[in-house]
Amino acid sequence: MELAAEAGEGQPPARPPLLRAATGFPPLGGVLATEFWVVRHGESTWNILGRYQGQADVPLSQEGRLQAAMLAERLTGLPFAAVYSSDLSRALETARIVSERLLGAPAVQLDAGLREIDVGLLSGKDAPQLRLEHADYLEALRADPWTTKRPGGESMQDLYARAGTSFQAMRECHPGQRVLVFTHGGVVRVAVGLALGGVPQNAWARLSVTNTSVTRILLMQGGGTLLGFNDSAHLEALNEATEADDVLGPGQEP
């Protein structure tokens, strides 16, 4: 009697399972990407007043805390490998409100590289004061939004280099993982630029970034992908969500 054929004899070999990262995305070009969920902080007390903030340590308003709570409700139970935040209180308080509702309540790690652009002498000023006291700066900013420095502060080019270094460091620490980042409107724009491989001319002013909105990107060595931008669906029940930030200044046209 002939021996029974071994199981699977004559069948094509099984294909190895497709490697997937914890994010659910397969390796792109053989490299594991890091998925970032980048959140702008809740409304601050100076957002209400239309004042330039930059790196001034301004707290959340009551509305800002409510916005953070609504985002926390939306993200309750979701897993993240790590949570990072700017060390400015409006971002850190938003991060703490949300992180305690995440799976495992991960600790918030501070990174000063995620701070908002340094607006220097403009800190605390509103739109009328800018137009009165810094007309030359506003004219230069309209002509060249990328390299024009805020008086005594940074340019968007400076911010891109600083915050970009922080994102690449996080990417190297968390390949194939999902990371939650709490930061500021200017840094959200940096994340978009990193995902797209650069910043189209004059694009900064045309990216509206709402308080507590979520922008999702994939980053890998040498490239990235924009997955979603300015998602604020959790705020639909609120009357408004402040969009003014420190890129052009309150009341300035793109």
C-alpha positions in Angstrom: 0.0 0.0 0.0 1.3 3.4 -0.9 2.0 5.8 1.8 -0.6 8.6 2.1 0.6 11.9 0.6 1.8 14.4 3.1 -0.7 17.1 3.9 -0.4 19.9 1.3 1.7 18.0 -1.2 1.2 19.3 -4.6 -0.1 22.6 -3.3 1.7 25.9 -3.8 3.6 27.0 -0.6 1.7 29.3 1.7 2.5 32.9 1.2 4.0 34.6 4.3 1.5 36.9 6.0 1.8 40.6 5.0 3.7 42.4 7.7 1.7 45.2 9.3 2.7 47.7 11.8 0.8 48.5 14.9 -0.7 51.4 13.0 -2.4 49.0 10.5 -0.3 50.4 7.6 2.1 48.0 5.9 5.8 49.0 5.5 6.2 51.6 2.7 9.2 50.9 0.6 10.3 48.3 3.2 10.4 50.9 6.0 8.1 51.0 8.9 6.3 54.4 9.2 5.2 56.2 12.3 1.6 57.4 12.4 1.2 60.7 14.1 -2.0 62.2 15.4 -1.2 65.9 15.8 -3.5 68.0 17.9 -3.7 71.7 18.3 -4.3 72.8 21.9 -7.7 74.0 23.1 -8.8 77.6 23.0 -6.6 79.8 25.3 -7.5 83.0 27.1 -5.5 85.0 24.5 -7.2 83.3 21.6 -10.4 84.9 22.9 -8.7 88.3 22.9 -7.1 87.9 19.5 -3.6 88.4 20.9 -0.4 87.0 19.5 0.8 84.2 21.9 3.9 82.6 20.5 5.8 81.1 23.4 4.0 83.1 26.1 2.7 80.5 28.6 -1.0 81.3 28.3 -3.6 79.0 29.9 -6.7 77.4 28.4 -10.0 79.2 28.6 -13.1 77.4 30.0 -14.1 76.8 26.4 -10.7 75.3 25.7 -11.1 72.9 28.6 -14.5 71.9 27.2 -13.0 71.4 23.7 -10.3 69.1 25.3 -12.9 67.1 27.1 -14.9 66.6 23.9 -11.7 65.4 22.2 -11.0 63.1 25.2 -14.5 61.6 24.8 -13.8 60.9 21.1 -10.5 59.2 21.7 -11.5 57.3 24.8 -9.9 53.8 24.9 -7.8 54.3 21.8 -4.2 52.9 21.9 -1.1 55.1 21.4 2.4 54.0 21.9 3.3 57.4 23.3 2.0 60.8 24.0 4.1 63.9 23.5 3.3 67.6 24.2 4.8 71.1 23.9 5.8 72.2 27.4 3.5 75.3 27.1 0.6 75.0 29.5 -2.2 75.4 26.9 -0.9 72.3 25.1 0.1 70.4 28.2 -3.3 70.8 29.9 -5.0 69.7 26.7 -2.7 66.6 26.6 -3.4 65.7 30.2 -7.2 66.0 29.8 -7.1 63.6 26.8 -4.3 61.2 27.9 -6.1 60.0 31.0 -8.9 58.6 28.8 -6.6 56.7 26.4 -5.9 53.0 26.7 -3.4 52.5 29.5 -3.4 56.3 30.3 0.1 56.8 28.9 2.3 59.5 30.6 2.7 62.8 28.7 6.3 63.4 27.6 7.4 67.0 27.2 9.3 68.3 24.2 10.2 72.0 24.0 10.8 71.6 20.2 7.0 71.4 19.8 6.4 74.9 21.1 4.7 77.5 18.9 6.7 79.8 16.8 8.6 82.5 18.8 6.9 85.8 18.0 9.3 87.9 19.9 8.2 91.5 20.4 4.8 90.7 19.1 3.8 88.6 22.1 0.6 89.9 23.7 -0.3 92.3 20.9 -3.5 92.3 18.9 -4.2 93.0 15.3 -4.7 96.8 15.6 -1.4 97.1 17.5 0.4 95.0 14.9 -0.9 97.3 12.1 0.1 100.4 14.0 3.4 99.4 15.4 4.7 96.8 12.9 3.5 97.7 9.5 6.9 97.0 7.9 6.9 93.5 9.4 3.4 92.8 8.1 4.4 94.0 4.6 7.5 91.8 4.6 5.4 88.8 5.9 3.0 89.1 3.0 5.8 89.3 0.5 7.8 86.4 2.1 5.9 84.3 4.7 8.5 81.6 4.8 11.8 83.4 5.8 10.4 86.6 7.4 11.3 86.6 11.1 8.9 87.9 13.7 10.6 90.9 15.3 13.0 89.4 17.9 11.6 85.9 17.1 11.5 83.1 14.5 10.5 82.7 10.9 8.4 79.8 9.6 11.6 78.4 8.2 13.1 78.4 11.7 10.0 76.7 13.1 10.1 74.0 10.4 13.7 73.2 11.2 13.1 73.1 15.0 9.8 71.2 15.1 10.9 69.0 12.2 13.8 67.8 14.3 11.4 66.8 17.1 9.2 64.8 14.7 12.1 62.9 13.2 13.4 62.1 16.7 9.9 60.7 17.6 9.8 58.8 14.4 13.1 57.1 15.1 11.8 56.1 18.6 8.5 54.7 17.4 8.8 52.9 14.0 5.6 51.2 13.1 3.7 52.8 16.0 1.0 55.4 16.5 1.9 58.5 18.5 -0.3 61.3 19.8 1.2 64.9 19.8 -0.2 68.0 21.4 1.1 71.2 20.0 0.2 74.5 18.3 -1.1 75.8 15.0 2.3 76.5 13.5 3.6 73.1 14.4 0.6 71.4 12.8 1.5 73.2 9.6 5.1 71.8 10.0 3.6 68.3 10.3 1.7 68.8 7.1 4.8 70.0 5.3 6.8 67.0 6.5 4.1 64.7 5.2 4.0 66.4 1.8 7.7 66.6 1.4 7.8 70.4 1.5 5.6 73.4 1.8 4.0 74.9 -1.3 4.6 78.6 -1.6 2.2 80.7 0.4 0.4 77.6 1.7 0.9 78.4 5.4 -1.8 81.0 5.5 -4.3 78.8 3.7 -4.1 76.0 6.2 -6.8 76.7 8.8 -6.1 74.9 12.1 -9.0 74.7 14.6 -8.4 74.3 18.3 -8.3 70.6 19.3 -8.4 69.5 15.6 -6.6 66.3 14.7 -4.2 66.1 11.8 -2.9 62.6 10.9 0.3 61.9 9.0 2.6 59.0 8.3 6.4 59.7 8.5 9.2 57.4 7.5 12.8 58.0 6.6 12.8 60.2 3.5 9.1 60.7 3.1 5.6 60.8 4.4 1.9 60.8 3.7 -0.9 63.2 4.8 -3.8 61.0 6.1 -6.2 63.7 7.3 -6.2 67.4 8.2 -8.0 69.6 10.7 -10.6 67.0 11.8 -12.7 68.7 14.5 -15.9 66.6 14.2 -15.9 66.3 18.0 -16.7 70.0 18.2 -19.8 70.0 16.1 -22.0 70.7 19.1 -20.1 73.9 20.0 -21.0 77.2 18.4 -17.5 78.0 17.3 -13.9 76.9 17.5 -11.1 79.5 17.4 -8.9 79.3 14.4 -6.7 82.4 14.9 -3.0 81.6 15.6 0.4 83.1 15.3 1.2 82.3 11.6 -0.1 85.5 10.1 -1.5 87.1 13.1 -5.1 87.8 14.1 -7.2 89.6 11.5 -4.6 89.2 8.7 -5.6 88.1 5.3 -3.7 85.2 3.6 
